Amino acid sequence: MNKEFIKTIDLSKVSYIKLSSHAKSRIKQRFNVSKNNMNDWMLDLVKTGKVFDCTIADHQLRLKIISKEIIIVLDVINNTIVTVYPITIVSDSSEISEINQNDADVMNYLKAPLKQYRIFKNLDLVNDLNSQLTNMLTATVEFQNEPSLDNSNQFDLILQKIDNILSIYKLRINKLDRFFK
């Protein structure tokens, strides 16, 4: 939708929202917010958020809002939050490609949380590789103590796991790196 139209949307004036049952379950599941606090919590997020996408389909007008590292989908016609998810989910899905990378405001808003997410993924990689390194060292000692074909097959299994870890990591990081170019 038109970027100029999106800029005219003032979320700070929103005074009331409803939550779909799906949104309620996602808020509880992903953010552990109690049912008593959900509406106020979401209203605060909407008021401080920024619209980065607007779609019209099947007689529905939906806004995608970013607020405090959370993406909110708001059905404007029914004034209802449809779903919410942390920005880290976005970087692992196709949703990231829907964000207009030429919108400097949105890009500046996203950079910090996505960079933080990249750091977490790097830490995950280090932990996963350290685990496999430990497995490799154990397999090496076992092979030195009892050289056999069975013991040497452990090396192949460990290397396959390392390959898999690196492939998944590269896939996620390439998606993020393309986003910031």
C-alpha positions as CSV (number, residue, x, y, z in Angstrom):
1,M,0.0,0.0,0.0
2,N,1.0,3.6,-0.4
3,K,3.9,4.6,1.9
4,E,2.5,8.1,2.2
5,F,-0.8,6.7,3.4
6,I,0.9,4.6,6.0
7,K,2.8,7.7,7.3
8,T,-0.6,9.4,8.0
9,I,-1.7,6.7,10.4
10,D,-1.5,8.0,14.0
11,L,-1.5,5.0,16.4
12,S,-1.1,7.2,19.5
13,K,-4.8,8.1,19.2
14,V,-6.0,4.5,19.5
15,S,-8.2,4.2,22.6
16,Y,-9.7,0.8,22.4
17,I,-8.8,-2.6,20.9
18,K,-10.2,-6.1,21.0
19,L,-8.1,-9.3,21.0
20,S,-9.1,-12.3,18.9
21,S,-8.9,-15.6,20.7
22,H,-5.9,-16.5,18.5
23,A,-4.2,-13.3,19.6
24,K,-4.9,-14.1,23.3
25,S,-3.4,-17.5,23.0
26,R,-0.3,-16.2,21.2
27,I,0.2,-13.4,23.7
28,K,0.0,-16.0,26.5
29,Q,2.3,-18.5,24.7
30,R,4.9,-16.1,23.3
31,F,5.0,-13.3,26.0
32,N,3.5,-14.9,29.1
33,V,1.2,-11.9,29.7
34,S,-1.8,-12.7,32.0
35,K,-5.4,-12.4,30.6
36,N,-6.0,-9.6,33.0
37,N,-3.2,-7.5,31.6
38,M,-3.4,-8.4,27.9
39,N,-5.7,-5.6,26.6
40,D,-3.8,-2.8,28.4
41,W,-0.4,-4.3,27.4
42,M,-1.5,-4.5,23.7
43,L,-3.1,-1.1,23.7
44,D,0.2,0.4,25.0
45,L,2.1,-1.5,22.3
46,V,-0.2,-0.3,19.6
47,K,0.0,3.3,20.7
48,T,3.8,3.3,20.7
49,G,4.1,1.3,17.5
50,K,4.8,2.1,13.9
51,V,2.8,0.9,10.9
52,F,5.1,-0.8,8.4
53,D,2.5,-2.5,6.1
54,C,-1.1,-2.1,5.3
55,T,-3.1,-4.7,3.3
56,I,-6.7,-4.9,2.0
57,A,-8.0,-8.3,1.1
58,D,-11.4,-10.0,1.4
59,H,-13.0,-6.8,2.8
60,Q,-10.4,-6.6,5.6
61,L,-8.0,-3.8,6.2
62,R,-5.0,-5.0,8.2
63,L,-2.1,-3.1,9.6
64,K,1.2,-4.6,10.5
65,I,2.7,-2.7,13.4
66,I,6.1,-2.9,15.0
67,S,6.4,-2.0,18.7
68,K,9.1,-2.9,21.2
69,E,10.5,-5.8,19.1
70,I,6.9,-7.2,18.6
71,I,4.9,-7.4,15.4
72,I,1.2,-6.8,15.8
73,V,-1.4,-7.5,13.1
74,L,-4.5,-5.3,13.6
75,D,-7.8,-5.7,11.8
76,V,-8.8,-2.1,11.4
77,I,-12.4,-2.6,10.5
78,N,-13.1,-4.8,13.6
79,N,-10.6,-2.9,15.7
80,T,-9.1,-6.3,16.7
81,I,-5.6,-7.6,17.2
82,V,-5.5,-10.7,15.0
83,T,-2.0,-12.0,16.1
84,V,1.3,-11.0,17.6
85,Y,4.7,-12.3,17.4
86,P,8.3,-11.4,18.4
87,I,10.4,-9.9,15.7
88,T,12.8,-12.9,16.0
89,I,10.1,-15.1,14.4
90,V,10.1,-12.7,11.5
91,S,13.7,-13.3,10.8
92,D,13.1,-17.0,10.5
93,S,10.2,-16.7,8.1
94,S,9.2,-15.2,4.8
95,E,7.6,-12.3,6.6
96,I,10.9,-10.5,6.5
97,S,10.7,-10.2,2.8
98,E,7.3,-8.3,3.1
99,I,9.0,-5.4,4.9
100,N,9.8,-2.5,2.7
101,Q,13.5,-2.3,2.9
102,N,13.5,1.2,1.4
103,D,11.5,2.7,4.3
104,A,14.3,4.2,6.4
105,D,12.2,4.6,9.5
106,V,11.2,1.0,9.6
107,M,14.7,-0.2,8.8
108,N,16.1,1.9,11.7
109,Y,13.4,0.5,14.0
110,L,14.3,-3.1,13.0
111,K,18.0,-2.9,12.9
112,A,18.7,-3.1,16.7
113,P,16.4,-6.1,17.4
114,L,17.5,-8.0,14.3
115,K,21.2,-7.4,15.1
116,Q,20.5,-8.7,18.6
117,Y,18.8,-11.7,17.2
118,R,21.9,-12.3,14.9
119,I,24.1,-12.2,18.0
120,F,21.8,-14.8,19.7
121,K,22.1,-17.0,16.6
122,N,25.9,-16.7,16.7
123,L,25.8,-17.7,20.4
124,D,23.6,-20.7,19.4
125,L,26.1,-21.6,16.7
126,V,29.0,-21.5,19.2
127,N,27.1,-23.7,21.7
128,D,26.1,-26.2,19.0
129,L,29.7,-26.4,17.6
130,N,31.2,-26.7,21.1
131,S,28.9,-29.6,21.8
132,Q,30.0,-31.3,18.6
133,L,33.6,-30.5,19.4
134,T,33.2,-32.3,22.7
135,N,31.6,-35.2,20.9
136,M,34.6,-35.3,18.4
137,L,37.1,-35.2,21.3
138,T,35.3,-38.1,23.0
139,A,35.2,-40.1,19.7
140,T,38.9,-39.4,19.2
141,V,39.8,-40.8,22.6
142,E,37.6,-43.8,22.1
143,F,39.2,-44.4,18.7
144,Q,42.7,-44.1,20.2
145,N,41.8,-46.5,22.9
146,E,40.1,-49.0,20.6
147,P,40.8,-48.4,16.9
148,S,38.0,-49.9,15.0
149,L,35.7,-49.2,12.0
150,D,32.7,-48.7,14.4
151,N,34.6,-46.1,16.4
152,S,35.7,-44.3,13.2
153,N,32.1,-44.1,12.0
154,Q,31.4,-41.7,14.8
155,F,33.6,-39.1,13.1
156,D,31.3,-39.2,10.0
157,L,28.2,-38.8,12.2
158,I,29.6,-35.9,14.0
159,L,30.8,-34.2,10.8
160,Q,27.3,-34.6,9.4
161,K,25.8,-32.9,12.4
162,I,28.3,-30.1,12.1
163,D,27.4,-29.7,8.4
164,N,23.7,-29.6,9.3
165,I,24.3,-27.0,12.0
166,L,26.3,-24.8,9.6
167,S,23.7,-25.1,6.8
168,I,20.9,-24.0,9.1
169,Y,23.0,-21.1,10.5
170,K,24.0,-19.9,7.0
171,L,20.4,-20.0,5.8
172,R,19.2,-17.8,8.6
173,I,22.1,-15.4,8.5
174,N,22.0,-15.0,4.7
175,K,18.3,-14.0,5.1
176,L,19.2,-11.4,7.7
177,D,22.3,-10.1,5.8
178,R,20.2,-9.6,2.6
179,F,17.8,-7.6,4.7
180,F,20.5,-5.1,5.8
181,K,22.1,-4.6,2.4
